[in-house]
């Protein structure tokens, strides 16, 4: 038997409604994801700085002298190596305060 009549499918109005709904959802989610990524990178950077400052203090207690570079702490005080800055700025040592910034 042959079918006569309309073929099944979506109308243009139904497709337009779906695209509109997806656009609204994307406009809500995309800004939150980008802000979350930036915040996460800043928190990881702060954690790395705190870890390296603690390693600087341990080095001073054990060696009775401040290290002059972060590389001095590898591998004894930073066994996983020098942390990579997720923000791309990099870490510097302030030789006056003996802190990583």
C-alpha positions as semicolon CSV with decimal commas, in nm:
position;residue;x (nm);y (nm);z (nm)
1;X;0,000;0,000;0,000
2;X;0,117;0,344;-0,081
3;X;0,099;0,629;0,165
4;X;-0,061;0,937;0,039
5;X;-0,042;1,268;0,216
6;X;0,224;1,460;0,398
7;X;0,568;1,330;0,475
8;X;0,678;1,335;0,838
9;X;0,928;1,596;0,952
10;X;0,972;1,921;1,134
11;X;0,822;2,246;1,025
12;X;1,026;2,561;0,991
13;X;0,854;2,709;1,296
14;X;0,949;2,408;1,514
15;X;1,313;2,429;1,404
16;X;1,317;2,804;1,473
17;X;1,182;2,744;1,825
18;X;1,452;2,484;1,899
19;X;1,731;2,708;1,768
20;X;1,600;2,998;1,978
21;X;1,591;2,786;2,294
22;X;1,946;2,659;2,232
23;X;2,064;3,018;2,179
24;X;1,914;3,128;2,511
25;X;2,075;2,836;2,695
26;X;2,414;2,907;2,532
27;X;2,394;3,277;2,623
28;X;2,348;3,180;2,989
29;X;2,613;2,906;3,008
30;X;2,905;3,045;2,801
31;X;2,980;3,350;3,024
32;X;2,970;3,133;3,337
33;X;3,217;2,884;3,191
34;X;3,467;3,153;3,089
35;X;3,451;3,320;3,431
36;X;3,490;2,983;3,600
37;X;3,801;2,906;3,395
38;X;3,966;3,238;3,485
39;X;3,882;3,197;3,853
40;X;4,018;2,843;3,856
41;X;4,348;2,955;3,698
42;X;4,386;3,232;3,958
43;X;4,321;2,987;4,243
44;X;4,575;2,738;4,105
45;X;4,831;3,019;4,076
46;X;4,768;3,126;4,438
47;X;4,810;2,764;4,551
48;X;5,140;2,731;4,365
49;X;5,269;3,056;4,519
50;X;5,175;2,937;4,869
51;X;5,343;2,600;4,809
52;X;5,664;2,761;4,684
53;X;5,670;3,010;4,972
54;X;5,637;2,721;5,219
55;X;5,925;2,546;5,038
56;X;6,134;2,866;5,064
57;X;6,076;2,872;5,440
58;X;6,163;2,503;5,481
59;X;6,481;2,561;5,279
60;X;6,577;2,851;5,506
61;X;6,516;2,645;5,821
62;X;6,726;2,354;5,696
63;X;7,005;2,543;5,511
64;X;7,011;2,865;5,721
65;X;7,013;3,069;5,397
66;X;6,744;3,186;5,158
67;X;6,732;3,030;4,811
68;X;6,793;3,273;4,527
69;X;6,583;3,093;4,265
70;X;6,290;2,856;4,247
71;X;6,508;2,602;4,064
72;X;6,717;2,569;4,383
73;X;6,419;2,400;4,549
74;X;6,390;2,120;4,292
75;X;6,385;1,820;4,366
76;X;6,430;1,828;4,745
77;X;6,155;2,079;4,830
78;X;5,949;2,066;4,512
79;X;5,964;1,698;4,411
80;X;5,726;1,743;4,114
81;X;5,942;2,020;3,971
82;X;5,879;2,389;3,935
83;X;5,504;2,453;3,893
84;X;5,383;2,594;3,564
85;X;5,186;2,917;3,595
86;X;4,839;2,855;3,443
87;X;4,787;3,226;3,378
88;X;5,106;3,251;3,171
89;X;5,253;3,535;3,380
90;X;5,527;3,331;3,547
91;X;5,664;3,330;3,900
92;X;5,934;3,563;4,027
93;X;6,137;3,565;4,347
94;X;6,154;3,887;4,549
95;X;6,502;3,867;4,700
96;X;6,419;4,141;4,951
97;X;6,119;3,970;5,110
98;X;6,227;3,618;5,006
99;X;5,880;3,545;4,872
100;X;5,751;3,413;4,543
101;X;5,519;3,651;4,361
